[in-house]
């Protein structure tokens, strides 16, 4: 097939496609107009329900902006930019940490406290990640898997030791006293719940006391020296109330980062659905219908 012949075939297919679109343009518009007409009352009702929870002054402002955009959209297309979805990302942990670092002198805490607390939050995240990884592996681990887990535990233990070594500098208290306070206050407000990867005796009972004592031997279960681990009462006793506010701000940034990542994940799944899944919905529906018919027959 020569290039000229391929060009001729392509022109033929494109012309046929355009001709079919032209023939179906009017029926398609009529169908869409009928659907819009049927859905219009329900749309108005839902709009009224949304407007009922919005202040009147804000509604008037939006209406005036809408009128200006509709009047000037032909001569000034940028006037329609007000309809764009502007979603401002809340400050994440790193942005909040930067602001707290700049205000450390004004807050009266040692320089580097915000960074130290942020590293503690990161350690907690890594602990949860390691615990989840071990739980997914199950009980029957291979030699390579066991070695990989122990290597991760060794690295995590070194980071925890380095973090706790600086606790006295930023908290102004002896590390041993803080750890004793955490062990005394942790879990005092609720009954202890064993981890999902618990052990059972021959009688099927969980070895609570033994497991409780052995959990702290693993770095993924070691309590991290943070104001939230001590509690408000112990923080007031050790004069650490200023660190409570710092950790709270970092926690908010941490939550904002998680929500942002969830939003990105949902958006990615939406793109996959539109680009991959929606093309096969009619086929899947047809297959389900055929299978349902077979089940009905038999």
C-alpha positions in Angstrom: 0.0 0.0 0.0 1.5 3.3 -1.1 1.5 6.5 0.9 -1.0 8.1 -1.5 -3.4 5.1 -1.1 -3.1 5.3 2.7 -3.9 9.0 2.6 -6.9 8.3 0.4 -8.2 5.6 2.7 -7.8 7.9 5.7 -9.6 10.8 4.0 -12.4 8.4 3.1 -12.8 7.2 6.7 -12.7 10.7 8.1 -15.2 11.9 5.6 -17.6 9.1 6.4 -17.2 9.7 10.1 -17.9 13.4 9.7 -20.9 12.7 7.5 -22.4 10.4 10.1 -21.9 13.0 12.8 -23.6 15.6 10.7 -26.6 13.3 10.1 -26.9 12.5 13.9 -26.3 16.0 15.1 -30.0 17.0 15.2 -31.3 13.7 16.8 -28.5 13.9 19.4 -29.3 17.5 20.2 -33.0 16.7 20.6 -32.2 13.8 22.9 -29.9 16.0 25.1 -32.5 18.8 25.2 -35.2 16.4 26.3 -33.0 15.0 29.1 -32.1 18.5 30.2 -35.7 19.5 30.3 -36.6 16.4 32.4 -33.8 17.0 34.8 -34.3 20.8 35.1 -36.9 20.7 38.0 -34.8 18.4 40.1 -31.7 20.5 39.5 -33.6 23.6 40.6 -34.7 21.8 43.8 -31.2 20.7 44.6 -29.9 24.2 44.0 -32.5 25.7 46.4 -31.4 23.1 49.1 -27.8 24.2 48.7 -28.7 27.9 48.8 -30.6 27.4 52.0 -27.3 26.8 53.9 -25.4 29.8 52.4 -25.6 33.4 53.8 -27.7 35.8 51.8 -24.8 38.3 51.3 -22.6 35.6 49.8 -25.4 34.6 47.4 -25.8 38.2 46.3 -22.1 38.5 45.7 -22.0 35.3 43.6 -25.1 36.5 41.6 -23.5 39.8 40.8 -20.2 38.1 39.7 -22.3 35.7 37.5 -24.1 38.6 35.9 -20.9 40.4 35.1 -19.3 37.3 33.7 -22.3 36.5 31.4 -22.4 40.1 30.1 -18.7 40.4 29.3 -17.9 36.8 28.2 -18.0 37.6 24.5 -15.6 40.6 24.6 -13.6 39.4 27.6 -13.4 35.6 27.8 -11.2 35.8 31.0 -14.3 36.9 32.8 -15.4 33.3 32.8 -12.4 32.3 35.0 -14.6 32.8 38.1 -16.2 29.4 37.3 -12.9 27.6 37.7 -12.6 25.4 40.7 -10.0 27.0 42.9 -9.0 24.6 45.6 -6.3 25.9 47.9 -4.2 23.2 49.5 -4.0 23.7 53.3 -0.5 24.1 54.7 1.2 20.8 55.1 3.6 19.6 57.8 6.7 21.1 56.1 5.1 24.5 55.7 3.9 24.6 59.3 7.3 23.4 60.5 9.0 26.2 58.6 6.7 28.8 60.2 7.3 27.3 63.7 11.0 27.2 63.2 11.0 30.9 62.5 8.9 31.6 65.6 11.0 29.5 68.0 12.8 32.4 69.5 9.5 34.3 70.1 7.9 31.1 71.6 10.7 30.7 74.1 11.8 27.2 73.0 15.3 26.0 72.0 16.1 26.4 68.4 15.4 23.2 66.4 12.5 22.1 68.6 10.0 22.1 65.7 12.4 20.0 63.6 12.9 17.6 66.5 9.2 17.1 67.0 8.6 16.7 63.3 11.2 13.9 63.3 9.3 12.2 66.1 6.1 12.3 64.1 8.0 10.7 61.2 9.3 8.0 63.5 5.7 7.2 64.5 4.7 6.9 60.8 7.6 4.6 60.2 6.7 2.5 63.2 3.1 2.0 61.9 4.4 1.2 58.4 6.7 -1.5 59.8 4.0 -3.0 61.9 1.7 -3.1 58.9 4.3 -4.7 56.8 5.0 -7.4 59.4 1.3 -8.0 59.8 0.8 -8.4 56.1 3.6 -10.9 55.9 1.9 -13.3 58.3 3.4 -15.7 60.8 5.3 -18.0 58.3 8.2 -15.9 57.2 11.0 -17.0 55.0 14.6 -16.5 56.0 15.0 -13.6 53.7 11.8 -11.9 55.0 12.9 -12.4 58.6 16.3 -10.9 57.8 14.7 -7.9 56.0 12.4 -7.3 59.0 15.3 -7.4 61.4 17.4 -5.0 59.3 14.5 -2.5 59.2 14.1 -2.9 63.0 17.8 -2.2 63.5 17.7 1.0 61.4 14.6 2.1 63.1 16.1 1.5 66.6 19.1 3.6 65.7 16.9 6.5 64.6 14.8 6.2 67.8 17.9 6.2 70.0 19.3 9.3 68.2 15.9 11.0 68.7 15.7 10.2 72.4 19.3 11.3 72.9 18.2 14.9 72.1 15.1 14.8 74.3 16.9 16.3 77.2 18.1 19.2 75.1 14.6 20.2 73.8 12.4 19.1 76.7 14.8 20.2 79.5 14.2 17.0 81.5 16.0 13.8 82.1 15.2 11.2 79.4 14.8 8.4 81.9 12.2 10.4 83.9 10.3 11.1 80.7 10.3 7.5 79.7 9.1 6.4 83.1 6.3 9.0 82.9 5.2 7.7 79.5 5.2 4.1 80.8 3.1 5.2 83.8 0.6 7.3 81.8 0.3 5.3 78.6 -3.0 3.5 78.4 -4.2 4.7 81.8 -7.5 6.0 80.3 -8.5 2.8 78.5 -8.2 -0.9 78.7 -5.2 -2.3 76.9 -6.0 -3.9 73.6 -3.5 -6.5 72.2 -2.1 -6.0 68.7 -3.5 -8.0 65.8 -0.4 -10.1 65.6 -1.0 -11.5 69.1 0.0 -14.9 70.4 -2.2 -17.4 72.1 -1.7 -20.1 74.6 -2.6 -23.8 74.2 -6.0 -23.0 75.8 -6.7 -20.2 73.2 -6.2 -17.4 75.6 -4.1 -14.3 74.7 -1.0 -13.9 76.8 -1.8 -10.3 77.6 0.8 -9.7 80.3 3.6 -11.4 78.6 2.8 -9.8 75.3 2.5 -6.4 76.9 6.0 -6.8 78.4 7.6 -8.0 75.2 6.1 -5.4 72.9 8.6 -2.7 74.0 11.5 -5.0 73.0 10.7 -4.3 69.4 11.4 -0.8 68.0 8.1 -0.5 66.2 6.3 -0.6 69.6 8.6 1.7 71.6 6.7 4.9 72.7 8.2 8.0 71.1 9.0 10.9 73.5 6.3 13.4 72.4 4.0 15.7 74.4 1.0 13.7 73.2 2.6 10.5 74.7 3.0 12.2 78.1 -0.4 13.7 78.3 -1.5 17.2 79.4 -1.0 16.5 83.1 2.5 15.2 82.8 3.4 18.0 80.4 2.3 20.6 82.9 4.3 18.7 85.6 7.5 18.9 83.5 6.8 22.4 82.2 6.3 21.3 78.6 3.0 23.1 77.8 4.7 25.1 75.0 5.6 21.9 73.2 1.9 20.9 73.2 1.0 23.7 70.9 3.9 23.0 68.6 3.0 19.4 68.2 -0.6 20.2 67.7 0.2 22.5 64.8 2.5 19.8 63.3 -0.3 17.2 63.7 -2.7 19.5 61.7 -0.1 19.7 58.9 0.3 16.0 59.0 -3.5 15.5 58.7 -3.6 18.0 55.8 -0.9 16.1 54.0 -2.9 12.9 54.4 -6.1 14.5 53.1 -4.2 15.9 50.1 -2.8 12.5 49.3 -6.2 10.9 49.5 -7.6 13.6 47.2 -4.8 12.8 44.7 -5.5 9.1 44.9 -9.2 9.5 44.3 -8.5 11.8 41.4 -6.1 9.3 39.9 -8.8 6.5 40.3 -11.3 8.9 38.6 -8.9 9.4 35.7 -8.4 5.6 35.3 -12.1 5.1 35.4 -12.7 7.7 32.6 -9.9 6.6 30.4 -9.9 2.9 30.9 -13.0 1.6 32.6 -15.7 3.8 30.9 -14.8 2.4 27.5 -15.7 -1.1 28.6 -18.8 -0.4 30.6 -21.1 -1.3 27.8 -19.3 -4.6 27.3 -19.3 -5.4 31.0 -23.0 -4.6 31.2 -23.6 -6.9 28.3 -21.6 -9.7 29.8 -23.4 -9.3 33.2 -26.8 -9.4 31.4 -25.8 -12.6 29.5 -24.6 -14.3 32.7 -27.7 -13.3 34.5 -29.8 -14.8 31.7 -27.8 -18.0 31.9 -28.4 -18.3 35.6 -32.1 -17.7 35.1 -32.2 -20.4 32.5 -30.5 -23.0 34.7 
